[in-house]
Amino acid sequence: MLDDLLENHQLKGMNLHELEELFGYIDSTSNRRKINFEVYQEWDGIDPFYTKYLNLRLNKDRIVDSVYISEYQR
C-alpha cells in the first residue's frame, strides 16, 4: 500500500488541502510543520515491537517539501 501511494502520487509539493483530499481529515494546528502517518505495526502480545511511519514535512506555506519513511523497532 505504501509503495503504491509513493509511486502513484507526487506528495512533495502538495498543500494541506490536497493532502486532505487524498488522506481525509488531517488534525493539524496552525503552526504544525510535520505530519506523520502510522502505516504498519507488528505486535508482540499487548505491545507493538515494530512501527513504520510515513512522514511529511511542510514548509512555512504548508506545502510538503520532504517525504520520508521512519521505522521504530523495540
Phi, psi and omega per residue, in radians:
M1 nan -0.815 -3.137
L2 -1.115 -0.774 3.115
D3 -1.040 -0.745 3.123
D4 -1.087 -0.764 3.118
L5 -1.038 -0.837 -3.095
L6 -1.219 -0.543 3.130
E7 -1.340 -0.571 -2.985
N8 -1.843 -0.061 -3.138
H9 -2.356 2.253 3.095
Q10 -1.524 1.588 -3.081
L11 -1.240 -0.657 3.128
K12 -1.127 2.208 -3.106
G13 1.765 -0.208 3.113
M14 -1.311 2.566 3.024
N15 -1.630 3.050 -3.073
L16 -1.058 -0.675 3.125
H17 -1.092 -0.770 3.120
E18 -1.129 -0.667 3.082
L19 -1.087 -0.720 3.128
E20 -1.179 -0.554 3.058
E21 -1.132 -0.607 -3.116
L22 -1.424 -0.797 -3.008
F23 -1.799 -0.263 -2.994
G24 1.654 -3.027 -3.068
Y25 -0.957 2.331 3.079
I26 -2.034 2.067 3.119
D27 -1.311 1.887 -3.112
S28 -2.456 2.666 3.071
T29 -1.767 2.949 -3.044
S30 -1.131 -0.421 -3.109
N31 -1.871 0.147 -3.110
R32 -1.294 2.278 -3.078
R33 -2.026 0.076 -3.102
K34 -2.484 2.372 3.083
I35 -2.137 2.249 3.138
N36 -2.074 2.302 3.052
F37 -2.023 2.182 3.031
E38 -1.357 2.104 -3.052
V39 -1.938 -0.270 -3.128
Y40 -2.781 2.516 3.107
Q41 -2.629 2.404 3.030
E42 -2.022 2.468 -3.050
W43 -1.970 2.628 3.019
D44 -2.199 1.553 -3.047
G45 1.311 -2.078 -3.100
I46 -1.694 -0.095 -3.090
D47 -2.021 2.431 3.033
P48 -1.268 2.435 3.098
F49 -1.982 -0.192 3.104
Y50 -2.574 2.292 3.116
T51 -2.436 2.401 3.100
K52 -2.056 2.396 -3.113
Y53 -2.156 2.531 2.902
L54 -1.715 2.137 -3.081
N55 -1.988 2.295 3.088
L56 -2.111 2.184 3.079
R57 -1.806 2.336 -3.107
L58 -1.858 2.526 3.047
N59 -1.458 -3.049 -3.069
K60 -1.118 -0.389 3.103
D61 -1.589 0.134 3.132
R62 1.118 0.679 3.040
I63 -1.896 2.396 3.141
V64 -1.145 2.140 3.097
D65 -2.035 -0.085 3.118
S66 -2.689 2.379 3.100
V67 -2.241 2.181 3.114
Y68 -2.642 2.806 3.141
I69 -1.843 2.402 3.021
S70 -2.243 2.678 -3.115
E71 -2.318 2.477 3.083
Y72 -2.155 2.207 3.107
Q73 -2.253 2.245 -3.138
R74 -1.403 nan nan
